[in-house]
Amino acid sequence: MVKLITVKKAEEEITRLQEYIDLVESYEVNSLDSWIIKEYATTNSMKEIIKKGTAAGMIQQNGEPVDHSYVVSVINGKASDKLHRLIKSGYRLRIKPSQKAPKK
């Protein structure tokens, strides 16, 4: 079912989305951490980041290949820019329901 919205709301959403696209496309990648932020913004998938990072031979500072815990630590780390802040808040909203699930 399609949710109807006003033209004004649609225009605001288009503007918001275009700003996000522009931010991601202009994001400067100069380290592994910034590459992870941009890839997460592009794919929204840790699995894809790990797969691409492994295929490209990217390694962490300790010499280990990129893994899930490292990607999570980068995303949850101190946000240094606007894209990182957006990615971090979106990631936390995404995982919030699973954190509230009762443990078995």
C-alpha positions in Angstrom: 0.0 0.0 0.0 1.3 3.4 -0.9 1.3 6.1 1.7 0.1 9.4 0.2 2.1 12.6 1.0 1.8 16.2 0.1 3.8 17.8 -2.7 5.6 19.9 -0.1 6.7 16.9 1.9 7.7 15.1 -1.3 9.9 18.1 -2.3 11.5 18.2 1.2 12.2 14.5 0.9 13.8 14.9 -2.5 16.0 17.8 -1.2 17.0 15.7 1.9 17.9 12.7 -0.3 19.8 14.8 -2.8 21.8 16.4 0.0 22.7 12.9 1.2 23.7 11.7 -2.2 25.9 14.8 -2.7 27.5 14.3 0.7 28.3 10.6 0.0 29.6 11.3 -3.6 31.9 14.2 -2.4 33.2 12.3 0.6 36.9 12.2 0.6 38.5 8.8 1.3 42.0 9.1 2.7 42.1 6.2 5.2 40.7 2.8 5.8 38.2 4.2 8.3 36.9 6.9 5.9 36.6 4.1 3.2 34.5 2.1 5.6 32.2 5.1 6.3 31.7 5.8 2.6 31.1 2.1 1.8 28.6 1.8 4.6 26.8 4.9 3.3 26.8 3.3 -0.1 25.9 -0.3 0.7 24.4 -0.2 4.2 26.0 -3.7 4.6 28.9 -4.8 6.8 29.1 -8.0 4.9 29.7 -6.2 1.6 32.3 -3.9 3.3 34.2 -7.0 4.6 34.0 -8.8 1.2 35.2 -5.7 -0.7 37.9 -5.0 1.9 39.2 -8.6 1.8 39.1 -8.7 -2.0 41.1 -5.5 -2.2 43.6 -6.7 0.4 42.8 -4.0 2.9 44.3 -4.5 6.4 43.8 -3.0 9.8 46.6 -1.2 11.6 47.4 -4.4 13.5 48.0 -6.2 10.1 44.7 -8.3 10.3 42.2 -8.2 7.5 39.1 -6.1 7.9 36.5 -7.9 10.0 33.1 -7.3 11.5 34.2 -6.1 14.8 36.6 -3.5 13.2 33.8 -2.2 10.9 31.5 -1.9 13.9 34.2 -0.1 15.9 34.8 2.4 13.1 31.1 3.1 12.7 30.5 3.5 16.4 33.7 5.4 17.0 33.8 9.2 17.5 32.2 10.8 14.5 34.6 13.2 12.8 32.3 14.6 10.2 28.7 14.9 9.0 28.5 11.7 7.0 30.0 9.7 9.9 27.4 11.2 12.3 24.6 10.2 9.9 25.9 6.7 9.4 26.5 6.2 13.2 23.0 7.4 14.1 21.4 5.3 11.3 23.4 2.2 12.4 22.3 2.6 16.0 18.7 2.9 15.0 19.0 -0.1 12.8 20.5 -2.3 15.6 18.3 -0.9 18.4 15.5 -3.5 18.1 17.8 -6.4 18.2 19.5 -5.1 21.4 16.1 -5.0 23.2 15.3 -8.6 22.3 15.2 -10.8 25.4 18.2 -13.1 25.8 17.4 -16.8 25.7 
